[in-house]
Amino acid sequence: MTILVAGATGTVGRSLVRALVNRGQQVRALTRAPATADLPPGVEPVAGDLADPTTLADALDGVTAVHLIGFDGPRGAGGGAALDTGPELLRLAERAGVARVTLLQNGHSGPMEDAVQTGPLPWTVIAPVGFMANARQWAPAVRAGEPIREAFGETASALIHEDDIADVAAVALVEDGHAAQTYVLSGPEALTVPDQVRQLGEALGRTVGYVELTEEEAIADWRGQGFDQESIDFFLEMGRTTPWIGRTPLPTVERVTGRPARTFGQWAREHAPEFA
């Protein structure tokens, strides 16, 4: 199989590329800048842009499965517009002989998810409830010896490791039996921000401080980072009333991959050098 991975230089995309390579698959990595993609040996970087389907003919040639993302870059902070090119992308993929598609849902559904679920190809939607990797935003403060400043300190989320997201997507891309499924993914435990801060400190071998922001302070901080109002409203909604599905450990990772989901403590140990 040759599998095309969109978003291949992003956090989940890089993990998915590695997961597929480890399964012996031929991987083609879609990126706007192939020369600087810095991907594992044997991976074929190819230029293309999901926002412009006319750029994808070469990328799709000979591909048997495709992993898509629904947003044009990371959400918020000046990026992350929802892609509305799904119908055309799926028509091109069908003509190229693609047999199945996965889609990473980032936060909530959008036009790409609608197109995938009503389109011509067998599909699987990968829907994480929250990303452990979002903790990377704390790295500059931790390296500087400053406390982590966040709102909604009592709100728990069942965050998931990016490698678990990738492993589930890899199974759906390579194996049969996953068509027309939306896999909601969580980690094995529901953690508050203070829980995460404590475990990060344990991984670093030192105490990491935590200061709880008021909602007003958090809104000002998000605006200062460049998040749009839609993103801010979403953050507030999740902080005030996290849906049960966002705070409940689910068995999906183990059911799909055959092994338990990774813990935040494991993520923190793996990424400790970024915070040191």
C-alpha positions as a Markdown table, in Angstrom:
| # | Residue | x | y | z |
|---|---|---|---|---|
| 1 | Met | 0.0 | 0.0 | 0.0 |
| 2 | Thr | 1.0 | 3.6 | -0.6 |
| 3 | Ile | -0.7 | 5.9 | 2.0 |
| 4 | Leu | -0.9 | 9.7 | 1.6 |
| 5 | Val | -0.7 | 11.6 | 4.9 |
| 6 | Ala | -1.9 | 15.2 | 4.9 |
| 7 | Gly | -0.7 | 17.3 | 7.8 |
| 8 | Ala | 2.4 | 15.1 | 7.8 |
| 9 | Thr | 4.6 | 17.7 | 9.5 |
| 10 | Gly | 2.1 | 18.4 | 12.3 |
| 11 | Thr | 2.1 | 16.7 | 15.8 |
| 12 | Val | -0.3 | 13.9 | 14.9 |
| 13 | Gly | 0.8 | 13.7 | 11.3 |
| 14 | Arg | 4.4 | 13.0 | 12.3 |
| 15 | Ser | 3.3 | 10.3 | 14.7 |
| 16 | Leu | 1.1 | 8.8 | 12.0 |
| 17 | Val | 3.9 | 8.8 | 9.5 |
| 18 | Arg | 6.1 | 6.9 | 12.0 |
| 19 | Ala | 3.3 | 4.5 | 12.9 |
| 20 | Leu | 2.8 | 3.6 | 9.2 |
| 21 | Val | 6.5 | 3.2 | 8.5 |
| 22 | Asn | 6.7 | 0.9 | 11.5 |
| 23 | Arg | 3.9 | -1.2 | 10.0 |
| 24 | Gly | 5.9 | -1.5 | 6.8 |
| 25 | Gln | 3.8 | 0.8 | 4.7 |
| 26 | Gln | 4.9 | 3.1 | 1.9 |
| 27 | Val | 4.2 | 6.6 | 3.0 |
| 28 | Arg | 3.8 | 9.7 | 0.9 |
| 29 | Ala | 3.8 | 12.9 | 3.1 |
| 30 | Leu | 1.7 | 15.9 | 1.8 |
| 31 | Thr | 3.3 | 19.2 | 2.7 |
| 32 | Arg | 3.6 | 22.7 | 1.3 |
| 33 | Ala | 7.4 | 22.6 | 1.8 |
| 34 | Pro | 8.8 | 19.1 | 1.0 |
| 35 | Ala | 12.5 | 20.3 | 1.1 |
| 36 | Thr | 12.2 | 21.1 | 4.9 |
| 37 | Ala | 9.8 | 18.4 | 6.0 |
| 38 | Asp | 12.4 | 16.5 | 7.9 |
| 39 | Leu | 10.7 | 13.1 | 7.7 |
| 40 | Pro | 11.9 | 9.5 | 8.4 |
| 41 | Pro | 14.1 | 7.8 | 5.8 |
| 42 | Gly | 12.0 | 6.1 | 3.1 |
| 43 | Val | 9.1 | 8.6 | 3.4 |
| 44 | Glu | 8.3 | 10.4 | 0.2 |
| 45 | Pro | 7.5 | 14.1 | 0.8 |
| 46 | Val | 5.3 | 15.6 | -1.9 |
| 47 | Ala | 4.1 | 19.1 | -2.5 |
| 48 | Gly | 0.4 | 19.8 | -2.3 |
| 49 | Asp | -2.2 | 21.8 | -0.5 |
| 50 | Leu | -5.7 | 20.5 | 0.6 |
| 51 | Ala | -7.0 | 24.1 | 0.2 |
| 52 | Asp | -6.2 | 23.8 | -3.5 |
| 53 | Pro | -7.2 | 20.4 | -5.0 |
| 54 | Thr | -5.5 | 21.3 | -8.3 |
| 55 | Thr | -2.2 | 20.7 | -6.6 |
| 56 | Leu | -2.9 | 17.1 | -5.6 |
| 57 | Ala | -2.8 | 15.1 | -8.9 |
| 58 | Asp | 0.8 | 13.9 | -8.4 |
| 59 | Ala | 0.3 | 13.3 | -4.7 |
| 60 | Leu | -2.7 | 11.0 | -5.3 |
| 61 | Asp | -1.1 | 9.0 | -8.1 |
| 62 | Gly | -0.9 | 5.4 | -7.1 |
| 63 | Val | -2.2 | 6.0 | -3.5 |
| 64 | Thr | -4.5 | 3.4 | -1.9 |
| 65 | Ala | -5.5 | 5.2 | 1.3 |
| 66 | Val | -5.5 | 8.8 | 2.4 |
| 67 | His | -5.4 | 10.5 | 5.8 |
| 68 | Leu | -7.0 | 14.0 | 5.8 |
| 69 | Ile | -7.3 | 16.9 | 8.1 |
| 70 | Gly | -10.2 | 19.3 | 8.2 |
| 71 | Phe | -8.5 | 22.6 | 8.9 |
| 72 | Asp | -5.9 | 24.7 | 7.0 |
| 73 | Gly | -3.3 | 24.7 | 9.7 |
| 74 | Pro | -3.5 | 24.7 | 13.6 |
| 75 | Arg | -6.7 | 26.0 | 15.1 |
| 76 | Gly | -6.7 | 29.5 | 16.4 |
| 77 | Ala | -3.8 | 32.0 | 16.7 |
| 78 | Gly | -4.3 | 33.3 | 13.2 |
| 79 | Gly | -4.7 | 29.9 | 11.5 |
| 80 | Gly | -7.0 | 26.9 | 11.2 |
| 81 | Ala | -9.7 | 27.9 | 8.8 |
| 82 | Ala | -12.1 | 25.1 | 8.1 |
| 83 | Leu | -11.4 | 23.5 | 4.7 |
| 84 | Asp | -14.4 | 23.4 | 2.3 |
| 85 | Thr | -12.7 | 21.5 | -0.5 |
| 86 | Gly | -13.7 | 18.1 | 0.7 |
| 87 | Pro | -16.1 | 17.1 | -2.1 |
| 88 | Glu | -13.6 | 17.9 | -4.8 |
| 89 | Leu | -10.8 | 16.2 | -2.8 |
| 90 | Leu | -12.8 | 13.0 | -2.5 |
| 91 | Arg | -13.8 | 13.0 | -6.2 |
| 92 | Leu | -10.1 | 13.2 | -7.1 |
| 93 | Ala | -9.2 | 10.5 | -4.6 |
| 94 | Glu | -11.9 | 8.2 | -6.0 |
| 95 | Arg | -10.7 | 8.7 | -9.6 |
| 96 | Ala | -7.1 | 8.0 | -8.4 |
| 97 | Gly | -8.2 | 4.6 | -7.0 |
| 98 | Val | -8.1 | 5.4 | -3.3 |
| 99 | Ala | -9.9 | 2.7 | -1.4 |
| 100 | Arg | -10.3 | 4.3 | 2.1 |
| 101 | Val | -9.9 | 7.6 | 3.9 |
| 102 | Thr | -9.4 | 8.7 | 7.5 |
| 103 | Leu | -10.1 | 12.2 | 8.8 |
| 104 | Leu | -8.6 | 13.8 | 12.0 |
| 105 | Gln | -11.3 | 15.8 | 13.7 |
| 106 | Asn | -9.8 | 18.8 | 15.5 |
| 107 | Gly | -12.1 | 20.1 | 18.2 |
| 108 | His | -15.4 | 19.7 | 16.4 |
| 109 | Ser | -16.8 | 18.7 | 13.1 |
| 110 | Gly | -16.7 | 20.9 | 10.0 |
| 111 | Pro | -17.3 | 20.9 | 6.2 |
| 112 | Met | -14.5 | 18.3 | 5.6 |
| 113 | Glu | -16.1 | 15.8 | 8.0 |
| 114 | Asp | -19.5 | 16.3 | 6.3 |
| 115 | Ala | -17.9 | 15.7 | 2.9 |
| 116 | Val | -16.1 | 12.5 | 4.1 |
| 117 | Gln | -19.2 | 11.0 | 5.7 |
| 118 | Thr | -21.4 | 11.6 | 2.7 |
| 119 | Gly | -18.7 | 11.0 | 0.0 |
| 120 | Pro | -17.9 | 8.1 | -2.2 |
| 121 | Leu | -15.1 | 6.4 | -0.2 |
| 122 | Pro | -15.1 | 4.2 | 2.9 |
| 123 | Trp | -14.2 | 6.5 | 5.8 |
| 124 | Thr | -13.2 | 6.5 | 9.4 |
| 125 | Val | -13.3 | 9.7 | 11.5 |
| 126 | Ile | -10.6 | 10.0 | 14.3 |
| 127 | Ala | -12.0 | 12.2 | 17.0 |
| 128 | Pro | -9.6 | 12.9 | 20.0 |
| 129 | Val | -11.3 | 14.5 | 23.0 |
| 130 | Gly | -8.2 | 16.5 | 23.9 |
| 131 | Phe | -4.5 | 16.5 | 23.2 |
| 132 | Met | -1.7 | 15.9 | 25.7 |
| 133 | Ala | 0.6 | 17.7 | 23.3 |
| 134 | Asn | -1.2 | 21.0 | 24.1 |
| 135 | Ala | 0.9 | 21.0 | 27.2 |
| 136 | Arg | 3.8 | 22.1 | 25.0 |
| 137 | Gln | 2.5 | 25.6 | 25.2 |
| 138 | Trp | 3.7 | 25.7 | 28.8 |
| 139 | Ala | 7.3 | 24.9 | 27.8 |
| 140 | Pro | 8.6 | 28.5 | 27.6 |
| 141 | Ala | 7.3 | 29.4 | 31.1 |
| 142 | Val | 8.6 | 26.1 | 32.6 |
| 143 | Arg | 12.0 | 26.6 | 31.1 |
| 144 | Ala | 12.0 | 30.1 | 32.6 |
| 145 | Gly | 11.1 | 28.9 | 36.0 |
| 146 | Glu | 7.7 | 30.6 | 35.9 |
| 147 | Pro | 4.4 | 29.1 | 36.9 |
| 148 | Ile | 1.9 | 27.7 | 34.5 |
| 149 | Arg | -1.1 | 30.1 | 34.3 |
| 150 | Glu | -4.4 | 28.6 | 33.3 |
| 151 | Ala | -8.1 | 28.9 | 34.0 |
| 152 | Phe | -10.7 | 26.3 | 35.1 |
| 153 | Gly | -8.3 | 24.4 | 37.4 |
| 154 | Glu | -11.0 | 22.0 | 38.5 |
| 155 | Thr | -12.1 | 20.9 | 35.1 |
| 156 | Ala | -10.8 | 17.4 | 34.2 |
| 157 | Ser | -10.1 | 16.1 | 30.7 |
| 158 | Ala | -9.3 | 12.6 | 29.5 |
| 159 | Leu | -6.4 | 13.8 | 27.3 |
| 160 | Ile | -4.8 | 11.5 | 24.7 |
| 161 | His | -1.2 | 10.9 | 23.5 |
| 162 | Glu | -0.6 | 11.9 | 19.9 |
| 163 | Asp | 1.0 | 8.4 | 19.3 |
| 164 | Asp | -2.3 | 6.8 | 20.3 |
| 165 | Ile | -4.2 | 8.9 | 17.9 |
| 166 | Ala | -1.7 | 7.9 | 15.2 |
| 167 | Asp | -1.9 | 4.2 | 16.0 |
| 168 | Val | -5.7 | 4.2 | 15.7 |
| 169 | Ala | -5.5 | 6.0 | 12.4 |
| 170 | Ala | -2.9 | 3.6 | 11.1 |
| 171 | Val | -5.1 | 0.6 | 11.9 |
| 172 | Ala | -8.0 | 2.2 | 10.2 |
| 173 | Leu | -5.9 | 3.0 | 7.1 |
| 174 | Val | -4.3 | -0.4 | 6.8 |
| 175 | Glu | -6.8 | -3.0 | 8.1 |
| 176 | Asp | -10.4 | -3.8 | 7.1 |
| 177 | Gly | -13.4 | -3.5 | 9.4 |
| 178 | His | -13.2 | 0.2 | 10.3 |
| 179 | Ala | -15.4 | 1.8 | 7.6 |
| 180 | Ala | -18.2 | 4.2 | 8.6 |
| 181 | Gln | -16.8 | 4.5 | 12.2 |
| 182 | Thr | -16.2 | 7.6 | 14.3 |
| 183 | Tyr | -13.6 | 6.7 | 16.9 |
| 184 | Val | -13.8 | 9.0 | 19.8 |
| 185 | Leu | -10.4 | 8.8 | 21.5 |
| 186 | Ser | -9.3 | 9.5 | 25.1 |
| 187 | Gly | -6.5 | 8.8 | 27.4 |
| 188 | Pro | -6.8 | 6.3 | 30.3 |
| 189 | Glu | -7.5 | 9.0 | 33.0 |
| 190 | Ala | -9.2 | 12.3 | 33.5 |
| 191 | Leu | -6.8 | 15.0 | 34.7 |
| 192 | Thr | -7.1 | 18.6 | 35.8 |
| 193 | Val | -4.5 | 21.2 | 34.8 |
| 194 | Pro | -3.0 | 20.9 | 38.4 |
| 195 | Asp | -2.8 | 17.2 | 37.9 |
| 196 | Gln | -0.9 | 17.7 | 34.6 |
| 197 | Val | 1.4 | 20.3 | 36.2 |
| 198 | Arg | 2.2 | 17.9 | 39.1 |
| 199 | Gln | 3.0 | 15.0 | 36.7 |
| 200 | Leu | 5.1 | 17.3 | 34.5 |
| 201 | Gly | 7.1 | 18.3 | 37.6 |
| 202 | Glu | 7.6 | 14.7 | 38.5 |
| 203 | Ala | 9.0 | 14.0 | 35.0 |
| 204 | Leu | 11.3 | 17.0 | 35.4 |
| 205 | Gly | 12.3 | 16.2 | 39.0 |
| 206 | Arg | 11.3 | 19.6 | 40.3 |
| 207 | Thr | 8.2 | 21.5 | 41.3 |
| 208 | Val | 6.4 | 23.4 | 38.6 |
| 209 | Gly | 4.2 | 26.2 | 39.9 |
| 210 | Tyr | 0.5 | 26.8 | 38.9 |
| 211 | Val | -1.5 | 30.0 | 39.1 |
| 212 | Glu | -5.2 | 29.9 | 38.3 |
| 213 | Leu | -6.5 | 32.6 | 36.1 |
| 214 | Thr | -10.0 | 34.1 | 36.2 |
| 215 | Glu | -12.1 | 33.9 | 33.1 |
| 216 | Glu | -11.4 | 37.5 | 32.3 |
| 217 | Glu | -7.6 | 37.0 | 32.6 |
| 218 | Ala | -7.8 | 33.9 | 30.5 |
| 219 | Ile | -9.8 | 35.7 | 27.7 |
| 220 | Ala | -7.2 | 38.5 | 27.6 |
| 221 | Asp | -4.4 | 35.9 | 27.4 |
| 222 | Trp | -6.1 | 34.0 | 24.5 |
| 223 | Arg | -6.7 | 37.3 | 22.7 |
| 224 | Gly | -3.1 | 38.2 | 23.2 |
| 225 | Gln | -2.1 | 34.9 | 21.6 |
| 226 | Gly | -4.1 | 35.7 | 18.6 |
| 227 | Phe | -7.1 | 33.3 | 19.0 |
| 228 | Asp | -10.3 | 34.3 | 17.3 |
| 229 | Gln | -13.6 | 34.7 | 19.1 |
| 230 | Glu | -14.9 | 31.3 | 17.9 |
| 231 | Ser | -11.9 | 29.6 | 19.5 |
| 232 | Ile | -12.2 | 31.6 | 22.7 |
| 233 | Asp | -15.9 | 30.7 | 22.9 |
| 234 | Phe | -15.0 | 27.1 | 22.5 |
| 235 | Phe | -12.4 | 27.2 | 25.2 |
| 236 | Leu | -14.9 | 28.8 | 27.6 |
| 237 | Glu | -17.5 | 26.3 | 26.8 |
| 238 | Met | -15.1 | 23.4 | 27.4 |
| 239 | Gly | -13.8 | 24.9 | 30.6 |
| 240 | Arg | -17.1 | 25.7 | 32.1 |
| 241 | Thr | -19.0 | 22.6 | 31.2 |
| 242 | Thr | -16.8 | 19.9 | 29.7 |
| 243 | Pro | -19.1 | 17.3 | 28.1 |
| 244 | Trp | -19.0 | 13.9 | 29.8 |
| 245 | Ile | -17.3 | 12.4 | 26.7 |
| 246 | Gly | -14.4 | 14.8 | 27.2 |
| 247 | Arg | -13.8 | 13.9 | 30.8 |
| 248 | Thr | -14.5 | 10.1 | 30.6 |
| 249 | Pro | -11.8 | 7.6 | 29.8 |
| 250 | Leu | -12.9 | 5.5 | 26.9 |
| 251 | Pro | -11.7 | 2.1 | 25.8 |
| 252 | Thr | -11.4 | 2.9 | 22.1 |
| 253 | Val | -7.7 | 2.9 | 21.8 |
| 254 | Glu | -7.4 | -0.5 | 23.4 |
| 255 | Arg | -10.3 | -1.9 | 21.4 |
| 256 | Val | -8.8 | -0.7 | 18.1 |
| 257 | Thr | -5.1 | -1.3 | 18.7 |
| 258 | Gly | -5.2 | -4.1 | 21.3 |
| 259 | Arg | -3.2 | -2.2 | 23.9 |
| 260 | Pro | -4.0 | 0.4 | 26.6 |
| 261 | Ala | -3.8 | 4.1 | 25.9 |
| 262 | Arg | -0.6 | 5.9 | 27.1 |
| 263 | Thr | -0.7 | 8.0 | 30.2 |
| 264 | Phe | 0.1 | 11.7 | 30.6 |
| 265 | Gly | 2.9 | 10.7 | 32.9 |
| 266 | Gln | 4.5 | 8.8 | 30.0 |
| 267 | Trp | 4.0 | 11.7 | 27.7 |
| 268 | Ala | 5.6 | 14.1 | 30.2 |
| 269 | Arg | 8.6 | 11.8 | 30.6 |
| 270 | Glu | 9.0 | 11.5 | 26.8 |
| 271 | His | 8.8 | 15.3 | 26.3 |
| 272 | Ala | 10.7 | 16.4 | 29.5 |
| 273 | Pro | 13.7 | 17.7 | 27.5 |
| 274 | Glu | 11.4 | 20.3 | 25.8 |
| 275 | Phe | 10.6 | 21.7 | 29.3 |
| 276 | Ala | 14.1 | 21.5 | 30.8 |
